[in-house]
């Protein structure tokens, strides 16, 4: 498998949202492929989201939350903590 291309996040907000999704996915004990299956999508879609390269729709975020079996607000709460940074 060739090395993965470095993809620059669309913005700091996209990067923070991606990190939030990645952390929540890992805490749920899921791989990107498993989350993608639960979302009824392909794993590259999850990877792009986690790298901050995607601009997710509201429906996409709902699918993420449902795939993780969490409330949508948990994604935004995690995003907010990441954007504020440590100690804020």
Biopython code that builds the backbone (N, CA, C, O; Angstrom):
import numpy as np
from Bio.PDB.StructureBuilder import StructureBuilder

atoms = [
    (1, "UNK", "N", (0.852, -1.174, 0.000)),
    (1, "UNK", "CA", (0.000, 0.000, 0.000)),
    (1, "UNK", "C", (0.899, 1.238, 0.000)),
    (1, "UNK", "O", (1.824, 1.323, 0.807)),
    (2, "UNK", "N", (0.643, 2.191, -0.885)),
    (2, "UNK", "CA", (1.466, 3.395, -0.932)),
    (2, "UNK", "C", (1.242, 4.252, 0.310)),
    (2, "UNK", "O", (0.191, 4.159, 0.944)),
    (3, "UNK", "N", (2.215, 5.079, 0.659)),
    (3, "UNK", "CA", (2.032, 5.925, 1.839)),
    (3, "UNK", "C", (0.862, 6.889, 1.632)),
    (3, "UNK", "O", (0.586, 7.336, 0.519)),
    (4, "UNK", "N", (0.198, 7.186, 2.720)),
    (4, "UNK", "CA", (-0.953, 8.079, 2.662)),
    (4, "UNK", "C", (-0.499, 9.507, 2.396)),
    (4, "UNK", "O", (0.458, 9.990, 3.001)),
    (5, "UNK", "N", (-1.199, 10.178, 1.481)),
    (5, "UNK", "CA", (-0.895, 11.572, 1.195)),
    (5, "UNK", "C", (-1.219, 12.431, 2.403)),
    (5, "UNK", "O", (-2.189, 12.181, 3.119)),
    (6, "UNK", "N", (-0.404, 13.438, 2.618)),
    (6, "UNK", "CA", (-0.719, 14.413, 3.638)),
    (6, "UNK", "C", (-1.746, 15.373, 3.064)),
    (6, "UNK", "O", (-1.495, 16.022, 2.049)),
    (7, "UNK", "N", (-2.877, 15.464, 3.696)),
    (7, "UNK", "CA", (-3.934, 16.353, 3.254)),
    (7, "UNK", "C", (-4.074, 17.451, 4.285)),
    (7, "UNK", "O", (-4.281, 17.187, 5.469)),
    (8, "UNK", "N", (-3.961, 18.672, 3.830)),
    (8, "UNK", "CA", (-4.078, 19.811, 4.725)),
    (8, "UNK", "C", (-5.544, 20.009, 5.093)),
    (8, "UNK", "O", (-6.410, 19.969, 4.219)),
    (9, "UNK", "N", (-5.834, 20.223, 6.388)),
    (9, "UNK", "CA", (-7.222, 20.483, 6.780)),
    (9, "UNK", "C", (-7.753, 21.741, 6.097)),
    (9, "UNK", "O", (-7.001, 22.667, 5.796)),
    (10, "UNK", "N", (-9.052, 21.752, 5.861)),
    (10, "UNK", "CA", (-9.696, 22.909, 5.229)),
    (10, "UNK", "C", (-9.562, 24.148, 6.104)),
    (10, "UNK", "O", (-9.431, 25.258, 5.588)),
    (11, "UNK", "N", (-9.594, 23.973, 7.412)),
    (11, "UNK", "CA", (-9.462, 25.081, 8.360)),
    (11, "UNK", "C", (-9.149, 24.506, 9.737)),
    (11, "UNK", "O", (-9.156, 23.289, 9.927)),
    (12, "UNK", "N", (-8.877, 25.378, 10.684)),
    (12, "UNK", "CA", (-8.666, 24.913, 12.057)),
    (12, "UNK", "C", (-9.938, 24.287, 12.618)),
    (12, "UNK", "O", (-9.883, 23.323, 13.382)),
    (13, "UNK", "N", (-11.072, 24.838, 12.235)),
    (13, "UNK", "CA", (-12.341, 24.266, 12.700)),
    (13, "UNK", "C", (-12.562, 22.873, 12.136)),
    (13, "UNK", "O", (-13.014, 21.980, 12.853)),
    (14, "UNK", "N", (-12.252, 22.675, 10.865)),
    (14, "UNK", "CA", (-12.390, 21.344, 10.259)),
    (14, "UNK", "C", (-11.446, 20.349, 10.948)),
    (14, "UNK", "O", (-11.814, 19.201, 11.201)),
    (15, "UNK", "N", (-10.233, 20.807, 11.244)),
    (15, "UNK", "CA", (-9.262, 19.937, 11.920)),
    (15, "UNK", "C", (-9.754, 19.560, 13.312)),
    (15, "UNK", "O", (-9.631, 18.406, 13.722)),
    (16, "UNK", "N", (-10.308, 20.522, 14.039)),
    (16, "UNK", "CA", (-10.808, 20.257, 15.389)),
    (16, "UNK", "C", (-12.008, 19.318, 15.354)),
    (16, "UNK", "O", (-12.119, 18.426, 16.195)),
    (17, "UNK", "N", (-12.899, 19.506, 14.400)),
    (17, "UNK", "CA", (-14.044, 18.611, 14.265)),
    (17, "UNK", "C", (-13.573, 17.195, 13.941)),
    (17, "UNK", "O", (-14.078, 16.221, 14.501)),
    (18, "UNK", "N", (-12.613, 17.090, 13.042)),
    (18, "UNK", "CA", (-12.075, 15.783, 12.696)),
    (18, "UNK", "C", (-11.441, 15.088, 13.881)),
    (18, "UNK", "O", (-11.620, 13.888, 14.087)),
    (19, "UNK", "N", (-10.693, 15.864, 14.662)),
    (19, "UNK", "CA", (-10.061, 15.277, 15.845)),
    (19, "UNK", "C", (-11.119, 14.815, 16.841)),
    (19, "UNK", "O", (-10.971, 13.765, 17.467)),
    (20, "UNK", "N", (-12.190, 15.602, 16.988)),
    (20, "UNK", "CA", (-13.271, 15.219, 17.892)),
    (20, "UNK", "C", (-13.893, 13.891, 17.460)),
    (20, "UNK", "O", (-14.114, 13.006, 18.286)),
    (21, "UNK", "N", (-14.173, 13.759, 16.175)),
    (21, "UNK", "CA", (-14.759, 12.511, 15.662)),
    (21, "UNK", "C", (-13.784, 11.356, 15.872)),
    (21, "UNK", "O", (-14.186, 10.274, 16.300)),
    (22, "UNK", "N", (-12.512, 11.580, 15.575)),
    (22, "UNK", "CA", (-11.525, 10.515, 15.746)),
    (22, "UNK", "C", (-11.440, 10.065, 17.203)),
    (22, "UNK", "O", (-11.426, 8.866, 17.478)),
    (23, "UNK", "N", (-11.385, 11.011, 18.134)),
    (23, "UNK", "CA", (-11.308, 10.652, 19.554)),
    (23, "UNK", "C", (-12.538, 9.867, 19.989)),
    (23, "UNK", "O", (-12.423, 8.851, 20.674)),
    (24, "UNK", "N", (-13.712, 10.339, 19.589)),
    (24, "UNK", "CA", (-14.941, 9.645, 19.971)),
    (24, "UNK", "C", (-15.013, 8.247, 19.357)),
    (24, "UNK", "O", (-15.471, 7.304, 20.002)),
    (25, "UNK", "N", (-14.560, 8.119, 18.114)),
    (25, "UNK", "CA", (-14.540, 6.797, 17.467)),
    (25, "UNK", "C", (-13.618, 5.852, 18.213)),
    (25, "UNK", "O", (-13.971, 4.702, 18.475)),
    (26, "UNK", "N", (-12.424, 6.347, 18.557)),
    (26, "UNK", "CA", (-11.471, 5.499, 19.260)),
    (26, "UNK", "C", (-11.989, 5.115, 20.650)),
    (26, "UNK", "O", (-11.808, 3.980, 21.090)),
    (27, "UNK", "N", (-12.628, 6.056, 21.331)),
    (27, "UNK", "CA", (-13.207, 5.746, 22.646)),
    (27, "UNK", "C", (-14.307, 4.694, 22.533)),
    (27, "UNK", "O", (-14.524, 3.915, 23.461)),
    (28, "UNK", "N", (-14.994, 4.673, 21.400)),
    (28, "UNK", "CA", (-16.030, 3.663, 21.172)),
    (28, "UNK", "C", (-15.432, 2.324, 20.768)),
    (28, "UNK", "O", (-16.149, 1.329, 20.658)),
    (29, "UNK", "N", (-14.115, 2.296, 20.544)),
    (29, "UNK", "CA", (-13.450, 1.049, 20.170)),
    (29, "UNK", "C", (-13.712, 0.631, 18.737)),
    (29, "UNK", "O", (-13.685, -0.558, 18.418)),
    (30, "UNK", "N", (-13.967, 1.603, 17.870)),
    (30, "UNK", "CA", (-14.281, 1.300, 16.472)),
    (30, "UNK", "C", (-13.135, 1.702, 15.547)),
    (30, "UNK", "O", (-12.413, 2.664, 15.810)),
    (31, "UNK", "N", (-12.984, 0.958, 14.474)),
    (31, "UNK", "CA", (-12.070, 1.360, 13.411)),
    (31, "UNK", "C", (-12.828, 2.311, 12.479)),
    (31, "UNK", "O", (-14.047, 2.451, 12.578)),
    (32, "UNK", "N", (-12.097, 2.954, 11.583)),
    (32, "UNK", "CA", (-12.749, 3.794, 10.591)),
    (32, "UNK", "C", (-13.708, 2.960, 9.742)),
    (32, "UNK", "O", (-14.800, 3.415, 9.403)),
    (33, "UNK", "N", (-13.302, 1.765, 9.408)),
    (33, "UNK", "CA", (-14.147, 0.890, 8.591)),
    (33, "UNK", "C", (-15.438, 0.528, 9.317)),
    (33, "UNK", "O", (-16.514, 0.515, 8.718)),
    (34, "UNK", "N", (-15.323, 0.235, 10.607)),
    (34, "UNK", "CA", (-16.518, -0.123, 11.373)),
    (34, "UNK", "C", (-17.478, 1.061, 11.486)),
    (34, "UNK", "O", (-18.691, 0.898, 11.361)),
    (35, "UNK", "N", (-16.926, 2.253, 11.725)),
    (35, "UNK", "CA", (-17.791, 3.429, 11.787)),
    (35, "UNK", "C", (-18.431, 3.681, 10.427)),
    (35, "UNK", "O", (-19.619, 3.992, 10.346)),
    (36, "UNK", "N", (-17.656, 3.550, 9.371)),
    (36, "UNK", "CA", (-18.202, 3.746, 8.023)),
    (36, "UNK", "C", (-19.355, 2.772, 7.762)),
    (36, "UNK", "O", (-20.375, 3.158, 7.191)),
    (37, "UNK", "N", (-19.197, 1.525, 8.173)),
    (37, "UNK", "CA", (-20.278, 0.545, 8.000)),
    (37, "UNK", "C", (-21.535, 0.985, 8.750)),
    (37, "UNK", "O", (-22.644, 0.886, 8.226)),
    (38, "UNK", "N", (-21.356, 1.463, 9.958)),
    (38, "UNK", "CA", (-22.496, 1.919, 10.750)),
    (38, "UNK", "C", (-23.149, 3.155, 10.140)),
    (38, "UNK", "O", (-24.346, 3.386, 10.310)),
    (39, "UNK", "N", (-22.346, 3.946, 9.427)),
    (39, "UNK", "CA", (-22.862, 5.160, 8.780)),
    (39, "UNK", "C", (-23.411, 4.871, 7.390)),
    (39, "UNK", "O", (-23.999, 5.745, 6.753)),
    (40, "UNK", "N", (-23.217, 3.647, 6.925)),
    (40, "UNK", "CA", (-23.610, 3.259, 5.569)),
    (40, "UNK", "C", (-22.861, 4.089, 4.523)),
    (40, "UNK", "O", (-23.450, 4.607, 3.575)),
    (41, "UNK", "N", (-21.557, 4.198, 4.724)),
    (41, "UNK", "CA", (-20.696, 4.930, 3.795)),
    (41, "UNK", "C", (-19.381, 4.175, 3.657)),
    (41, "UNK", "O", (-19.240, 3.070, 4.181)),
    (42, "UNK", "N", (-18.425, 4.763, 2.957)),
    (42, "UNK", "CA", (-17.120, 4.145, 2.738)),
    (42, "UNK", "C", (-16.109, 4.669, 3.762)),
    (42, "UNK", "O", (-16.237, 5.800, 4.232)),
    (43, "UNK", "N", (-15.116, 3.865, 4.108)),
    (43, "UNK", "CA", (-14.127, 4.275, 5.107)),
    (43, "UNK", "C", (-13.313, 5.505, 4.699)),
    (43, "UNK", "O", (-12.933, 6.278, 5.578)),
    (44, "UNK", "N", (-13.022, 5.730, 3.399)),
    (44, "UNK", "CA", (-12.300, 6.966, 3.064)),
    (44, "UNK", "C", (-13.066, 8.227, 3.469)),
    (44, "UNK", "O", (-12.464, 9.267, 3.737)),
    (45, "UNK", "N", (-14.388, 8.127, 3.510)),
    (45, "UNK", "CA", (-15.197, 9.271, 3.937)),
    (45, "UNK", "C", (-14.901, 9.605, 5.393)),
    (45, "UNK", "O", (-14.766, 10.777, 5.744)),
    (46, "UNK", "N", (-14.800, 8.603, 6.229)),
    (46, "UNK", "CA", (-14.487, 8.809, 7.641)),
    (46, "UNK", "C", (-13.073, 9.357, 7.770)),
    (46, "UNK", "O", (-12.836, 10.270, 8.561)),
    (47, "UNK", "N", (-12.137, 8.818, 7.010)),
    (47, "UNK", "CA", (-10.764, 9.293, 7.054)),
    (47, "UNK", "C", (-10.649, 10.756, 6.674)),
    (47, "UNK", "O", (-9.931, 11.514, 7.327)),
    (48, "UNK", "N", (-11.351, 11.162, 5.620)),
    (48, "UNK", "CA", (-11.325, 12.564, 5.202)),
    (48, "UNK", "C", (-11.908, 13.466, 6.280)),
    (48, "UNK", "O", (-11.388, 14.552, 6.536)),
    (49, "UNK", "N", (-12.972, 13.022, 6.903)),
    (49, "UNK", "CA", (-13.582, 13.798, 7.975)),
    (49, "UNK", "C", (-12.604, 13.955, 9.134)),
    (49, "UNK", "O", (-12.432, 15.055, 9.659)),
    (50, "UNK", "N", (-11.964, 12.858, 9.535)),
    (50, "UNK", "CA", (-11.043, 12.901, 10.659)),
    (50, "UNK", "C", (-9.797, 13.735, 10.368)),
    (50, "UNK", "O", (-9.211, 14.303, 11.289)),
    (51, "UNK", "N", (-9.390, 13.818, 9.118)),
    (51, "UNK", "CA", (-8.228, 14.639, 8.761)),
    (51, "UNK", "C", (-8.595, 16.106, 8.557)),
    (51, "UNK", "O", (-7.718, 16.943, 8.340)),
    (52, "UNK", "N", (-9.870, 16.415, 8.626)),
    (52, "UNK", "CA", (-10.304, 17.790, 8.432)),
    (52, "UNK", "C", (-10.367, 18.186, 6.975)),
    (52, "UNK", "O", (-10.452, 19.372, 6.655)),
    (53, "UNK", "N", (-10.327, 17.199, 6.081)),
    (53, "UNK", "CA", (-10.338, 17.472, 4.644)),
    (53, "UNK", "C", (-11.746, 17.533, 4.077)),
    (53, "UNK", "O", (-11.945, 17.996, 2.954)),
    (54, "UNK", "N", (-12.731, 17.067, 4.851)),
    (54, "UNK", "CA", (-14.121, 17.067, 4.384)),
    (54, "UNK", "C", (-14.880, 18.228, 5.007)),
    (54, "UNK", "O", (-14.528, 18.718, 6.080)),
    (55, "UNK", "N", (-15.910, 18.650, 4.325)),
    (55, "UNK", "CA", (-16.819, 19.670, 4.843)),
    (55, "UNK", "C", (-18.162, 18.979, 5.069)),
    (55, "UNK", "O", (-19.027, 19.004, 4.193)),
    (56, "UNK", "N", (-18.345, 18.351, 6.258)),
    (56, "UNK", "CA", (-19.504, 17.497, 6.460)),
    (56, "UNK", "C", (-20.816, 18.282, 6.511)),
    (56, "UNK", "O", (-20.866, 19.422, 6.974)),
    (57, "UNK", "N", (-21.847, 17.650, 6.032)),
    (57, "UNK", "CA", (-23.190, 18.210, 6.130)),
    (57, "UNK", "C", (-23.778, 17.859, 7.491)),
    (57, "UNK", "O", (-23.235, 17.039, 8.232)),
    (58, "UNK", "N", (-24.885, 18.490, 7.794)),
    (58, "UNK", "CA", (-25.602, 18.181, 9.019)),
    (58, "UNK", "C", (-25.981, 16.703, 9.052)),
    (58, "UNK", "O", (-25.838, 16.042, 10.080)),
    (59, "UNK", "N", (-26.461, 16.193, 7.928)),
    (59, "UNK", "CA", (-26.866, 14.786, 7.850)),
    (59, "UNK", "C", (-25.658, 13.876, 8.086)),
    (59, "UNK", "O", (-25.777, 12.851, 8.758)),
    (60, "UNK", "N", (-24.507, 14.241, 7.542)),
    (60, "UNK", "CA", (-23.292, 13.440, 7.760)),
    (60, "UNK", "C", (-22.954, 13.377, 9.242)),
    (60, "UNK", "O", (-22.605, 12.316, 9.760)),
    (61, "UNK", "N", (-23.056, 14.505, 9.919)),
    (61, "UNK", "CA", (-22.751, 14.529, 11.352)),
    (61, "UNK", "C", (-23.778, 13.732, 12.143)),
    (61, "UNK", "O", (-23.434, 13.090, 13.136)),
    (62, "UNK", "N", (-25.031, 13.767, 11.713)),
    (62, "UNK", "CA", (-26.039, 12.911, 12.361)),
    (62, "UNK", "C", (-25.680, 11.438, 12.200)),
    (62, "UNK", "O", (-25.817, 10.651, 13.137)),
    (63, "UNK", "N", (-25.221, 11.071, 11.004)),
    (63, "UNK", "CA", (-24.822, 9.678, 10.765)),
    (63, "UNK", "C", (-23.619, 9.291, 11.627)),
    (63, "UNK", "O", (-23.548, 8.170, 12.131)),
    (64, "UNK", "N", (-22.690, 10.208, 11.793)),
    (64, "UNK", "CA", (-21.536, 9.949, 12.670)),
    (64, "UNK", "C", (-22.036, 9.686, 14.087)),
    (64, "UNK", "O", (-21.662, 8.696, 14.716)),
    (65, "UNK", "N", (-22.886, 10.584, 14.579)),
    (65, "UNK", "CA", (-23.399, 10.433, 15.949)),
    (65, "UNK", "C", (-24.147, 9.108, 16.112)),
    (65, "UNK", "O", (-23.951, 8.394, 17.095)),
    (66, "UNK", "N", (-24.986, 8.793, 15.159)),
    (66, "UNK", "CA", (-25.733, 7.523, 15.241)),
    (66, "UNK", "C", (-24.792, 6.331, 15.158)),
    (66, "UNK", "O", (-24.980, 5.334, 15.856)),
    (67, "UNK", "N", (-23.775, 6.435, 14.302)),
    (67, "UNK", "CA", (-22.798, 5.357, 14.177)),
    (67, "UNK", "C", (-22.006, 5.141, 15.452)),
    (67, "UNK", "O", (-21.593, 4.023, 15.759)),
    (68, "UNK", "N", (-21.798, 6.215, 16.189)),
    (68, "UNK", "CA", (-21.072, 6.129, 17.460)),
    (68, "UNK", "C", (-22.007, 5.873, 18.635)),
    (68, "UNK", "O", (-21.558, 5.676, 19.764)),
    (69, "UNK", "N", (-23.315, 5.878, 18.362)),
    (69, "UNK", "CA", (-24.343, 5.691, 19.393)),
    (69, "UNK", "C", (-24.232, 6.764, 20.475)),
    (69, "UNK", "O", (-24.264, 6.476, 21.671)),
    (70, "UNK", "N", (-24.099, 8.014, 20.014)),
    (70, "UNK", "CA", (-24.025, 9.161, 20.914)),
    (70, "UNK", "C", (-24.978, 10.231, 20.403)),
    (70, "UNK", "O", (-25.514, 10.129, 19.300)),
    (71, "UNK", "N", (-25.181, 11.252, 21.215)),
    (71, "UNK", "CA", (-25.965, 12.409, 20.800)),
    (71, "UNK", "C", (-25.081, 13.322, 19.953)),
    (71, "UNK", "O", (-23.872, 13.401, 20.166)),
    (72, "UNK", "N", (-25.685, 13.996, 19.010)),
    (72, "UNK", "CA", (-24.947, 14.932, 18.161)),
    (72, "UNK", "C", (-24.242, 15.989, 19.002)),
    (72, "UNK", "O", (-23.146, 16.430, 18.655)),
    (73, "UNK", "N", (-24.854, 16.391, 20.087)),
    (73, "UNK", "CA", (-24.256, 17.419, 20.955)),
    (73, "UNK", "C", (-22.898, 16.991, 21.499)),
    (73, "UNK", "O", (-22.050, 17.844, 21.762)),
    (74, "UNK", "N", (-22.672, 15.693, 21.674)),
    (74, "UNK", "CA", (-21.381, 15.219, 22.181)),
    (74, "UNK", "C", (-20.250, 15.534, 21.205)),
    (74, "UNK", "O", (-19.130, 15.831, 21.621)),
    (75, "UNK", "N", (-20.546, 15.469, 19.912)),
    (75, "UNK", "CA", (-19.535, 15.814, 18.917)),
    (75, "UNK", "C", (-19.173, 17.288, 19.051)),
    (75, "UNK", "O", (-17.996, 17.649, 19.036)),
    (76, "UNK", "N", (-20.194, 18.139, 19.182)),
    (76, "UNK", "CA", (-19.945, 19.573, 19.284)),
    (76, "UNK", "C", (-19.288, 19.956, 20.605)),
    (76, "UNK", "O", (-18.475, 20.880, 20.643)),
    (77, "UNK", "N", (-19.626, 19.265, 21.681)),
    (77, "UNK", "CA", (-18.964, 19.521, 22.969)),
    (77, "UNK", "C", (-17.481, 19.190, 22.875)),
    (77, "UNK", "O", (-16.640, 19.955, 23.346)),
    (78, "UNK", "N", (-17.162, 18.060, 22.271)),
    (78, "UNK", "CA", (-15.760, 17.666, 22.115)),
    (78, "UNK", "C", (-15.041, 18.665, 21.204)),
    (78, "UNK", "O", (-13.916, 19.074, 21.491)),
    (79, "UNK", "N", (-15.688, 19.052, 20.118)),
    (79, "UNK", "CA", (-15.128, 20.049, 19.211)),
    (79, "UNK", "C", (-14.791, 21.329, 19.980)),
    (79, "UNK", "O", (-13.705, 21.886, 19.815)),
    (80, "UNK", "N", (-15.709, 21.788, 20.809)),
    (80, "UNK", "CA", (-15.483, 23.013, 21.577)),
    (80, "UNK", "C", (-14.294, 22.902, 22.509)),
    (80, "UNK", "O", (-13.501, 23.838, 22.617)),
    (81, "UNK", "N", (-14.157, 21.769, 23.183)),
    (81, "UNK", "CA", (-13.006, 21.578, 24.085)),
    (81, "UNK", "C", (-11.695, 21.584, 23.305)),
    (81, "UNK", "O", (-10.700, 22.152, 23.755)),
    (82, "UNK", "N", (-11.700, 20.957, 22.146)),
    (82, "UNK", "CA", (-10.487, 20.912, 21.330)),
    (82, "UNK", "C", (-10.136, 22.311, 20.831)),
    (82, "UNK", "O", (-8.969, 22.703, 20.855)),
    (83, "UNK", "N", (-11.139, 23.067, 20.379)),
    (83, "UNK", "CA", (-10.885, 24.419, 19.859)),
    (83, "UNK", "C", (-10.384, 25.357, 20.962)),
    (83, "UNK", "O", (-9.538, 26.214, 20.710)),
    (84, "UNK", "N", (-10.908, 25.193, 22.186)),
    (84, "UNK", "CA", (-10.463, 26.051, 23.290)),
    (84, "UNK", "C", (-9.039, 25.717, 23.711)),
    (84, "UNK", "O", (-8.292, 26.589, 24.154)),
    (85, "UNK", "N", (-8.675, 24.467, 23.569)),
    (85, "UNK", "CA", (-7.339, 24.034, 23.950)),
    (85, "UNK", "C", (-7.244, 23.664, 25.413)),
    (85, "UNK", "O", (-8.183, 23.873, 26.181)),
    (86, "UNK", "N", (-6.098, 23.110, 25.796)),
    (86, "UNK", "CA", (-5.915, 22.659, 27.172)),
    (86, "UNK", "C", (-5.928, 23.844, 28.151)),
    (86, "UNK", "O", (-5.341, 24.895, 27.895)),
    (87, "UNK", "N", (-6.602, 23.638, 29.253)),
    (87, "UNK", "CA", (-6.608, 24.645, 30.309)),
    (87, "UNK", "C", (-7.566, 25.796, 30.114)),
    (87, "UNK", "O", (-7.654, 26.676, 30.971)),
    (88, "UNK", "N", (-8.285, 25.813, 29.007)),
    (88, "UNK", "CA", (-9.235, 26.921, 28.786)),
    (88, "UNK", "C", (-10.581, 26.598, 29.354)),
    (88, "UNK", "O", (-11.501, 27.411, 29.261)),
]
sb = StructureBuilder()
sb.init_structure("model")
sb.init_model(0)
sb.init_chain("A")
sb.init_seg("    ")
for serial, (resi, resn, name, xyz) in enumerate(atoms, 1):
    if name == "N":
        sb.init_residue(resn, " ", resi, " ")
    sb.init_atom(name, np.array(xyz, "f"), 0.0, 1.0, " ", f" {name:<3s}", serial, name[0])
structure = sb.get_structure()
